[in-house]
Amino acid sequence: MEFTLTNFIFYGFALMTIASALVVVTVRNIVHAAFSLMVTLFGVAGLYVFLQADFLAATQVIVYVGGILVLILFGVMMTSGRLEMRIHIERGQLLLGGLISLMLLMLLLTVIANTPAWKNLTDDGTELPPTTERIGELILNGPFLLPFEVVSVLLLVALIGAALISRKEVRDE
């Protein structure tokens, strides 16, 4: 295997994802865990780019990093005065968790080793168009335009409702 810039970037994303995921489950400060989760989710988005799943990569960043993770951080900051977690793990639990993790790792490595190389090509050898282009055409020019707009209005109403609920002062009318 030759070592190219693409391989270097891929292994960088993989290492970043694994290292930050380990930090998420081992650090005691929940805010630090949330920021490590952000790095993990960015790493997964980078790996999606290498799979030529550009829509999934963009969705990963927008939904999970931009939405879910911000909600987690707001929830932690607004509700919890204690940011340090004291968790006691018994030796049996640690051993069982390590054994299950090792078995899952072996299963994943077996699947990876036995999976044939995948090319983003059609049967006649031409390259497939980007997935975002096709999804955009289906949503904006196809039968999914009305459900898309209904969901966007529903999410807007939910956002306004959440802002009203989270206000500290309540006006009596």
PyMOL CGO cylinders between C-alpha atoms (Angstrom):
from pymol import cmd
from pymol.cgo import CYLINDER

trace = [
    CYLINDER, 0.00, 0.00, 0.00, 1.47, 3.31, -1.00, 0.3, 1, 1, 1, 1, 1, 1,
    CYLINDER, 1.47, 3.31, -1.00, 1.20, 6.24, 1.36, 0.3, 1, 1, 1, 1, 1, 1,
    CYLINDER, 1.20, 6.24, 1.36, -0.52, 9.20, -0.32, 0.3, 1, 1, 1, 1, 1, 1,
    CYLINDER, -0.52, 9.20, -0.32, -1.94, 12.45, 1.01, 0.3, 1, 1, 1, 1, 1, 1,
    CYLINDER, -1.94, 12.45, 1.01, -5.43, 10.95, 0.76, 0.3, 1, 1, 1, 1, 1, 1,
    CYLINDER, -5.43, 10.95, 0.76, -4.41, 7.99, 2.93, 0.3, 1, 1, 1, 1, 1, 1,
    CYLINDER, -4.41, 7.99, 2.93, -2.78, 10.35, 5.40, 0.3, 1, 1, 1, 1, 1, 1,
    CYLINDER, -2.78, 10.35, 5.40, -5.95, 12.46, 5.70, 0.3, 1, 1, 1, 1, 1, 1,
    CYLINDER, -5.95, 12.46, 5.70, -8.15, 9.36, 6.01, 0.3, 1, 1, 1, 1, 1, 1,
    CYLINDER, -8.15, 9.36, 6.01, -6.03, 7.87, 8.79, 0.3, 1, 1, 1, 1, 1, 1,
    CYLINDER, -6.03, 7.87, 8.79, -5.95, 11.29, 10.45, 0.3, 1, 1, 1, 1, 1, 1,
    CYLINDER, -5.95, 11.29, 10.45, -9.75, 11.41, 10.52, 0.3, 1, 1, 1, 1, 1, 1,
    CYLINDER, -9.75, 11.41, 10.52, -9.93, 7.82, 11.75, 0.3, 1, 1, 1, 1, 1, 1,
    CYLINDER, -9.93, 7.82, 11.75, -7.40, 8.45, 14.53, 0.3, 1, 1, 1, 1, 1, 1,
    CYLINDER, -7.40, 8.45, 14.53, -9.11, 11.71, 15.51, 0.3, 1, 1, 1, 1, 1, 1,
    CYLINDER, -9.11, 11.71, 15.51, -12.49, 9.96, 15.68, 0.3, 1, 1, 1, 1, 1, 1,
    CYLINDER, -12.49, 9.96, 15.68, -11.21, 7.06, 17.78, 0.3, 1, 1, 1, 1, 1, 1,
    CYLINDER, -11.21, 7.06, 17.78, -9.18, 9.24, 20.15, 0.3, 1, 1, 1, 1, 1, 1,
    CYLINDER, -9.18, 9.24, 20.15, -11.96, 11.74, 20.76, 0.3, 1, 1, 1, 1, 1, 1,
    CYLINDER, -11.96, 11.74, 20.76, -14.51, 8.92, 21.25, 0.3, 1, 1, 1, 1, 1, 1,
    CYLINDER, -14.51, 8.92, 21.25, -12.23, 7.46, 23.92, 0.3, 1, 1, 1, 1, 1, 1,
    CYLINDER, -12.23, 7.46, 23.92, -12.08, 10.86, 25.60, 0.3, 1, 1, 1, 1, 1, 1,
    CYLINDER, -12.08, 10.86, 25.60, -15.90, 11.07, 25.53, 0.3, 1, 1, 1, 1, 1, 1,
    CYLINDER, -15.90, 11.07, 25.53, -16.27, 7.88, 27.57, 0.3, 1, 1, 1, 1, 1, 1,
    CYLINDER, -16.27, 7.88, 27.57, -13.32, 8.38, 29.92, 0.3, 1, 1, 1, 1, 1, 1,
    CYLINDER, -13.32, 8.38, 29.92, -13.35, 12.07, 30.91, 0.3, 1, 1, 1, 1, 1, 1,
    CYLINDER, -13.35, 12.07, 30.91, -15.17, 13.02, 34.13, 0.3, 1, 1, 1, 1, 1, 1,
    CYLINDER, -15.17, 13.02, 34.13, -16.19, 16.56, 33.14, 0.3, 1, 1, 1, 1, 1, 1,
    CYLINDER, -16.19, 16.56, 33.14, -19.42, 16.41, 31.13, 0.3, 1, 1, 1, 1, 1, 1,
    CYLINDER, -19.42, 16.41, 31.13, -18.69, 19.64, 29.22, 0.3, 1, 1, 1, 1, 1, 1,
    CYLINDER, -18.69, 19.64, 29.22, -15.32, 18.27, 28.11, 0.3, 1, 1, 1, 1, 1, 1,
    CYLINDER, -15.32, 18.27, 28.11, -17.10, 15.07, 27.08, 0.3, 1, 1, 1, 1, 1, 1,
    CYLINDER, -17.10, 15.07, 27.08, -19.57, 17.09, 24.99, 0.3, 1, 1, 1, 1, 1, 1,
    CYLINDER, -19.57, 17.09, 24.99, -16.78, 18.97, 23.21, 0.3, 1, 1, 1, 1, 1, 1,
    CYLINDER, -16.78, 18.97, 23.21, -14.97, 15.68, 22.58, 0.3, 1, 1, 1, 1, 1, 1,
    CYLINDER, -14.97, 15.68, 22.58, -18.23, 14.35, 21.15, 0.3, 1, 1, 1, 1, 1, 1,
    CYLINDER, -18.23, 14.35, 21.15, -18.21, 17.31, 18.76, 0.3, 1, 1, 1, 1, 1, 1,
    CYLINDER, -18.21, 17.31, 18.76, -14.73, 16.32, 17.52, 0.3, 1, 1, 1, 1, 1, 1,
    CYLINDER, -14.73, 16.32, 17.52, -15.92, 12.72, 17.18, 0.3, 1, 1, 1, 1, 1, 1,
    CYLINDER, -15.92, 12.72, 17.18, -18.92, 13.76, 15.09, 0.3, 1, 1, 1, 1, 1, 1,
    CYLINDER, -18.92, 13.76, 15.09, -16.72, 15.94, 12.87, 0.3, 1, 1, 1, 1, 1, 1,
    CYLINDER, -16.72, 15.94, 12.87, -14.40, 12.97, 12.38, 0.3, 1, 1, 1, 1, 1, 1,
    CYLINDER, -14.40, 12.97, 12.38, -17.32, 10.76, 11.37, 0.3, 1, 1, 1, 1, 1, 1,
    CYLINDER, -17.32, 10.76, 11.37, -18.41, 13.44, 8.87, 0.3, 1, 1, 1, 1, 1, 1,
    CYLINDER, -18.41, 13.44, 8.87, -14.90, 13.40, 7.42, 0.3, 1, 1, 1, 1, 1, 1,
    CYLINDER, -14.90, 13.40, 7.42, -15.08, 9.63, 7.06, 0.3, 1, 1, 1, 1, 1, 1,
    CYLINDER, -15.08, 9.63, 7.06, -18.42, 10.02, 5.26, 0.3, 1, 1, 1, 1, 1, 1,
    CYLINDER, -18.42, 10.02, 5.26, -16.67, 12.27, 2.75, 0.3, 1, 1, 1, 1, 1, 1,
    CYLINDER, -16.67, 12.27, 2.75, -14.20, 9.48, 2.04, 0.3, 1, 1, 1, 1, 1, 1,
    CYLINDER, -14.20, 9.48, 2.04, -17.15, 7.14, 1.42, 0.3, 1, 1, 1, 1, 1, 1,
    CYLINDER, -17.15, 7.14, 1.42, -18.39, 9.67, -1.18, 0.3, 1, 1, 1, 1, 1, 1,
    CYLINDER, -18.39, 9.67, -1.18, -21.53, 10.17, 0.91, 0.3, 1, 1, 1, 1, 1, 1,
    CYLINDER, -21.53, 10.17, 0.91, -21.52, 13.94, 0.73, 0.3, 1, 1, 1, 1, 1, 1,
    CYLINDER, -21.52, 13.94, 0.73, -25.14, 14.32, 1.83, 0.3, 1, 1, 1, 1, 1, 1,
    CYLINDER, -25.14, 14.32, 1.83, -24.53, 12.23, 4.95, 0.3, 1, 1, 1, 1, 1, 1,
    CYLINDER, -24.53, 12.23, 4.95, -21.42, 14.27, 5.76, 0.3, 1, 1, 1, 1, 1, 1,
    CYLINDER, -21.42, 14.27, 5.76, -23.29, 17.56, 5.46, 0.3, 1, 1, 1, 1, 1, 1,
    CYLINDER, -23.29, 17.56, 5.46, -26.22, 16.19, 7.45, 0.3, 1, 1, 1, 1, 1, 1,
    CYLINDER, -26.22, 16.19, 7.45, -23.85, 14.93, 10.14, 0.3, 1, 1, 1, 1, 1, 1,
    CYLINDER, -23.85, 14.93, 10.14, -22.37, 18.39, 10.58, 0.3, 1, 1, 1, 1, 1, 1,
    CYLINDER, -22.37, 18.39, 10.58, -25.63, 20.34, 10.36, 0.3, 1, 1, 1, 1, 1, 1,
    CYLINDER, -25.63, 20.34, 10.36, -27.90, 18.06, 12.41, 0.3, 1, 1, 1, 1, 1, 1,
    CYLINDER, -27.90, 18.06, 12.41, -25.63, 16.42, 14.94, 0.3, 1, 1, 1, 1, 1, 1,
    CYLINDER, -25.63, 16.42, 14.94, -22.87, 18.99, 15.46, 0.3, 1, 1, 1, 1, 1, 1,
    CYLINDER, -22.87, 18.99, 15.46, -25.00, 22.05, 14.81, 0.3, 1, 1, 1, 1, 1, 1,
    CYLINDER, -25.00, 22.05, 14.81, -28.22, 20.90, 16.42, 0.3, 1, 1, 1, 1, 1, 1,
    CYLINDER, -28.22, 20.90, 16.42, -28.09, 17.95, 18.76, 0.3, 1, 1, 1, 1, 1, 1,
    CYLINDER, -28.09, 17.95, 18.76, -24.75, 18.78, 20.34, 0.3, 1, 1, 1, 1, 1, 1,
    CYLINDER, -24.75, 18.78, 20.34, -25.76, 22.39, 20.95, 0.3, 1, 1, 1, 1, 1, 1,
    CYLINDER, -25.76, 22.39, 20.95, -28.93, 21.13, 22.65, 0.3, 1, 1, 1, 1, 1, 1,
    CYLINDER, -28.93, 21.13, 22.65, -26.85, 18.81, 24.83, 0.3, 1, 1, 1, 1, 1, 1,
    CYLINDER, -26.85, 18.81, 24.83, -24.56, 21.67, 25.84, 0.3, 1, 1, 1, 1, 1, 1,
    CYLINDER, -24.56, 21.67, 25.84, -27.48, 24.00, 26.59, 0.3, 1, 1, 1, 1, 1, 1,
    CYLINDER, -27.48, 24.00, 26.59, -29.18, 21.29, 28.61, 0.3, 1, 1, 1, 1, 1, 1,
    CYLINDER, -29.18, 21.29, 28.61, -26.06, 20.62, 30.64, 0.3, 1, 1, 1, 1, 1, 1,
    CYLINDER, -26.06, 20.62, 30.64, -25.29, 24.30, 31.19, 0.3, 1, 1, 1, 1, 1, 1,
    CYLINDER, -25.29, 24.30, 31.19, -28.86, 25.26, 32.15, 0.3, 1, 1, 1, 1, 1, 1,
    CYLINDER, -28.86, 25.26, 32.15, -29.77, 22.35, 34.42, 0.3, 1, 1, 1, 1, 1, 1,
    CYLINDER, -29.77, 22.35, 34.42, -26.63, 21.12, 36.09, 0.3, 1, 1, 1, 1, 1, 1,
    CYLINDER, -26.63, 21.12, 36.09, -24.54, 22.88, 38.68, 0.3, 1, 1, 1, 1, 1, 1,
    CYLINDER, -24.54, 22.88, 38.68, -22.23, 19.90, 39.00, 0.3, 1, 1, 1, 1, 1, 1,
    CYLINDER, -22.23, 19.90, 39.00, -20.04, 19.26, 36.01, 0.3, 1, 1, 1, 1, 1, 1,
    CYLINDER, -20.04, 19.26, 36.01, -17.83, 16.59, 37.58, 0.3, 1, 1, 1, 1, 1, 1,
    CYLINDER, -17.83, 16.59, 37.58, -19.23, 13.07, 37.58, 0.3, 1, 1, 1, 1, 1, 1,
    CYLINDER, -19.23, 13.07, 37.58, -18.10, 10.53, 40.18, 0.3, 1, 1, 1, 1, 1, 1,
    CYLINDER, -18.10, 10.53, 40.18, -18.86, 7.11, 38.77, 0.3, 1, 1, 1, 1, 1, 1,
    CYLINDER, -18.86, 7.11, 38.77, -17.75, 3.95, 40.52, 0.3, 1, 1, 1, 1, 1, 1,
    CYLINDER, -17.75, 3.95, 40.52, -17.14, 1.01, 38.19, 0.3, 1, 1, 1, 1, 1, 1,
    CYLINDER, -17.14, 1.01, 38.19, -16.66, -2.44, 39.62, 0.3, 1, 1, 1, 1, 1, 1,
    CYLINDER, -16.66, -2.44, 39.62, -13.94, -4.67, 38.25, 0.3, 1, 1, 1, 1, 1, 1,
    CYLINDER, -13.94, -4.67, 38.25, -16.45, -7.22, 36.89, 0.3, 1, 1, 1, 1, 1, 1,
    CYLINDER, -16.45, -7.22, 36.89, -18.29, -4.55, 34.92, 0.3, 1, 1, 1, 1, 1, 1,
    CYLINDER, -18.29, -4.55, 34.92, -15.04, -3.25, 33.47, 0.3, 1, 1, 1, 1, 1, 1,
    CYLINDER, -15.04, -3.25, 33.47, -13.93, -6.76, 32.48, 0.3, 1, 1, 1, 1, 1, 1,
    CYLINDER, -13.93, -6.76, 32.48, -17.29, -7.61, 30.89, 0.3, 1, 1, 1, 1, 1, 1,
    CYLINDER, -17.29, -7.61, 30.89, -17.40, -4.28, 29.01, 0.3, 1, 1, 1, 1, 1, 1,
    CYLINDER, -17.40, -4.28, 29.01, -13.84, -4.78, 27.76, 0.3, 1, 1, 1, 1, 1, 1,
    CYLINDER, -13.84, -4.78, 27.76, -14.62, -8.33, 26.62, 0.3, 1, 1, 1, 1, 1, 1,
    CYLINDER, -14.62, -8.33, 26.62, -17.75, -7.26, 24.74, 0.3, 1, 1, 1, 1, 1, 1,
    CYLINDER, -17.75, -7.26, 24.74, -15.87, -4.32, 23.17, 0.3, 1, 1, 1, 1, 1, 1,
    CYLINDER, -15.87, -4.32, 23.17, -13.07, -6.65, 22.05, 0.3, 1, 1, 1, 1, 1, 1,
    CYLINDER, -13.07, -6.65, 22.05, -15.58, -9.07, 20.51, 0.3, 1, 1, 1, 1, 1, 1,
    CYLINDER, -15.58, -9.07, 20.51, -17.29, -6.21, 18.63, 0.3, 1, 1, 1, 1, 1, 1,
    CYLINDER, -17.29, -6.21, 18.63, -13.91, -4.95, 17.42, 0.3, 1, 1, 1, 1, 1, 1,
    CYLINDER, -13.91, -4.95, 17.42, -13.02, -8.41, 16.12, 0.3, 1, 1, 1, 1, 1, 1,
    CYLINDER, -13.02, -8.41, 16.12, -16.40, -8.64, 14.36, 0.3, 1, 1, 1, 1, 1, 1,
    CYLINDER, -16.40, -8.64, 14.36, -15.92, -5.23, 12.72, 0.3, 1, 1, 1, 1, 1, 1,
    CYLINDER, -15.92, -5.23, 12.72, -12.38, -6.06, 11.62, 0.3, 1, 1, 1, 1, 1, 1,
    CYLINDER, -12.38, -6.06, 11.62, -13.61, -9.35, 10.12, 0.3, 1, 1, 1, 1, 1, 1,
    CYLINDER, -13.61, -9.35, 10.12, -16.34, -7.55, 8.18, 0.3, 1, 1, 1, 1, 1, 1,
    CYLINDER, -16.34, -7.55, 8.18, -13.87, -4.90, 6.99, 0.3, 1, 1, 1, 1, 1, 1,
    CYLINDER, -13.87, -4.90, 6.99, -11.34, -7.51, 5.88, 0.3, 1, 1, 1, 1, 1, 1,
    CYLINDER, -11.34, -7.51, 5.88, -13.94, -9.53, 3.95, 0.3, 1, 1, 1, 1, 1, 1,
    CYLINDER, -13.94, -9.53, 3.95, -15.69, -6.61, 2.25, 0.3, 1, 1, 1, 1, 1, 1,
    CYLINDER, -15.69, -6.61, 2.25, -14.73, -6.14, -1.41, 0.3, 1, 1, 1, 1, 1, 1,
    CYLINDER, -14.73, -6.14, -1.41, -13.57, -2.74, -2.68, 0.3, 1, 1, 1, 1, 1, 1,
    CYLINDER, -13.57, -2.74, -2.68, -16.45, -0.49, -3.66, 0.3, 1, 1, 1, 1, 1, 1,
    CYLINDER, -16.45, -0.49, -3.66, -16.36, 1.93, -6.56, 0.3, 1, 1, 1, 1, 1, 1,
    CYLINDER, -16.36, 1.93, -6.56, -18.74, 4.82, -7.13, 0.3, 1, 1, 1, 1, 1, 1,
    CYLINDER, -18.74, 4.82, -7.13, -19.37, 3.78, -10.71, 0.3, 1, 1, 1, 1, 1, 1,
    CYLINDER, -19.37, 3.78, -10.71, -22.38, 2.67, -12.72, 0.3, 1, 1, 1, 1, 1, 1,
    CYLINDER, -22.38, 2.67, -12.72, -22.47, -0.56, -14.75, 0.3, 1, 1, 1, 1, 1, 1,
    CYLINDER, -22.47, -0.56, -14.75, -21.10, 1.15, -17.86, 0.3, 1, 1, 1, 1, 1, 1,
    CYLINDER, -21.10, 1.15, -17.86, -18.13, 2.67, -15.96, 0.3, 1, 1, 1, 1, 1, 1,
    CYLINDER, -18.13, 2.67, -15.96, -19.30, 6.27, -15.70, 0.3, 1, 1, 1, 1, 1, 1,
    CYLINDER, -19.30, 6.27, -15.70, -19.10, 7.99, -12.33, 0.3, 1, 1, 1, 1, 1, 1,
    CYLINDER, -19.10, 7.99, -12.33, -22.32, 8.56, -10.38, 0.3, 1, 1, 1, 1, 1, 1,
    CYLINDER, -22.32, 8.56, -10.38, -23.44, 12.17, -9.79, 0.3, 1, 1, 1, 1, 1, 1,
    CYLINDER, -23.44, 12.17, -9.79, -23.20, 13.54, -6.23, 0.3, 1, 1, 1, 1, 1, 1,
    CYLINDER, -23.20, 13.54, -6.23, -25.95, 12.36, -3.92, 0.3, 1, 1, 1, 1, 1, 1,
    CYLINDER, -25.95, 12.36, -3.92, -26.86, 15.87, -2.82, 0.3, 1, 1, 1, 1, 1, 1,
    CYLINDER, -26.86, 15.87, -2.82, -27.78, 16.82, -6.38, 0.3, 1, 1, 1, 1, 1, 1,
    CYLINDER, -27.78, 16.82, -6.38, -30.22, 13.93, -6.73, 0.3, 1, 1, 1, 1, 1, 1,
    CYLINDER, -30.22, 13.93, -6.73, -31.73, 14.44, -3.27, 0.3, 1, 1, 1, 1, 1, 1,
    CYLINDER, -31.73, 14.44, -3.27, -32.15, 18.17, -3.95, 0.3, 1, 1, 1, 1, 1, 1,
    CYLINDER, -32.15, 18.17, -3.95, -33.94, 17.44, -7.22, 0.3, 1, 1, 1, 1, 1, 1,
    CYLINDER, -33.94, 17.44, -7.22, -36.28, 14.97, -5.51, 0.3, 1, 1, 1, 1, 1, 1,
    CYLINDER, -36.28, 14.97, -5.51, -37.12, 17.36, -2.70, 0.3, 1, 1, 1, 1, 1, 1,
    CYLINDER, -37.12, 17.36, -2.70, -37.48, 20.61, -4.62, 0.3, 1, 1, 1, 1, 1, 1,
    CYLINDER, -37.48, 20.61, -4.62, -38.79, 19.40, -7.99, 0.3, 1, 1, 1, 1, 1, 1,
    CYLINDER, -38.79, 19.40, -7.99, -40.46, 16.15, -7.09, 0.3, 1, 1, 1, 1, 1, 1,
    CYLINDER, -40.46, 16.15, -7.09, -43.25, 14.72, -5.00, 0.3, 1, 1, 1, 1, 1, 1,
    CYLINDER, -43.25, 14.72, -5.00, -41.51, 15.53, -1.69, 0.3, 1, 1, 1, 1, 1, 1,
    CYLINDER, -41.51, 15.53, -1.69, -41.83, 19.32, -1.89, 0.3, 1, 1, 1, 1, 1, 1,
    CYLINDER, -41.83, 19.32, -1.89, -45.07, 19.56, 0.12, 0.3, 1, 1, 1, 1, 1, 1,
    CYLINDER, -45.07, 19.56, 0.12, -43.94, 17.22, 2.98, 0.3, 1, 1, 1, 1, 1, 1,
    CYLINDER, -43.94, 17.22, 2.98, -40.62, 19.10, 3.09, 0.3, 1, 1, 1, 1, 1, 1,
    CYLINDER, -40.62, 19.10, 3.09, -42.37, 22.45, 3.52, 0.3, 1, 1, 1, 1, 1, 1,
    CYLINDER, -42.37, 22.45, 3.52, -44.82, 21.04, 6.10, 0.3, 1, 1, 1, 1, 1, 1,
    CYLINDER, -44.82, 21.04, 6.10, -41.94, 19.69, 8.18, 0.3, 1, 1, 1, 1, 1, 1,
    CYLINDER, -41.94, 19.69, 8.18, -40.10, 23.02, 7.95, 0.3, 1, 1, 1, 1, 1, 1,
    CYLINDER, -40.10, 23.02, 7.95, -43.16, 24.91, 9.25, 0.3, 1, 1, 1, 1, 1, 1,
    CYLINDER, -43.16, 24.91, 9.25, -43.63, 22.31, 12.02, 0.3, 1, 1, 1, 1, 1, 1,
    CYLINDER, -43.63, 22.31, 12.02, -40.00, 22.69, 13.09, 0.3, 1, 1, 1, 1, 1, 1,
    CYLINDER, -40.00, 22.69, 13.09, -40.37, 26.49, 13.10, 0.3, 1, 1, 1, 1, 1, 1,
    CYLINDER, -40.37, 26.49, 13.10, -43.43, 26.22, 15.36, 0.3, 1, 1, 1, 1, 1, 1,
    CYLINDER, -43.43, 26.22, 15.36, -41.53, 23.84, 17.67, 0.3, 1, 1, 1, 1, 1, 1,
    CYLINDER, -41.53, 23.84, 17.67, -38.60, 26.28, 17.84, 0.3, 1, 1, 1, 1, 1, 1,
    CYLINDER, -38.60, 26.28, 17.84, -40.87, 29.19, 18.72, 0.3, 1, 1, 1, 1, 1, 1,
    CYLINDER, -40.87, 29.19, 18.72, -42.64, 27.05, 21.34, 0.3, 1, 1, 1, 1, 1, 1,
    CYLINDER, -42.64, 27.05, 21.34, -39.32, 26.01, 22.89, 0.3, 1, 1, 1, 1, 1, 1,
    CYLINDER, -39.32, 26.01, 22.89, -38.23, 29.66, 23.07, 0.3, 1, 1, 1, 1, 1, 1,
    CYLINDER, -38.23, 29.66, 23.07, -41.48, 30.62, 24.80, 0.3, 1, 1, 1, 1, 1, 1,
    CYLINDER, -41.48, 30.62, 24.80, -41.23, 27.75, 27.29, 0.3, 1, 1, 1, 1, 1, 1,
    CYLINDER, -41.23, 27.75, 27.29, -37.63, 28.54, 28.17, 0.3, 1, 1, 1, 1, 1, 1,
    CYLINDER, -37.63, 28.54, 28.17, -38.35, 32.18, 29.06, 0.3, 1, 1, 1, 1, 1, 1,
    CYLINDER, -38.35, 32.18, 29.06, -37.84, 32.93, 32.73, 0.3, 1, 1, 1, 1, 1, 1,
    CYLINDER, -37.84, 32.93, 32.73, -40.54, 35.53, 33.08, 0.3, 1, 1, 1, 1, 1, 1,
    CYLINDER, -40.54, 35.53, 33.08, -44.13, 34.55, 32.39, 0.3, 1, 1, 1, 1, 1, 1,
    CYLINDER, -44.13, 34.55, 32.39, -46.63, 37.26, 31.65, 0.3, 1, 1, 1, 1, 1, 1,
    CYLINDER, -46.63, 37.26, 31.65, -50.06, 36.91, 33.21, 0.3, 1, 1, 1, 1, 1, 1,
    CYLINDER, -50.06, 36.91, 33.21, -52.77, 38.06, 30.90, 0.3, 1, 1, 1, 1, 1, 1,
]
cmd.load_cgo(trace, "trace")
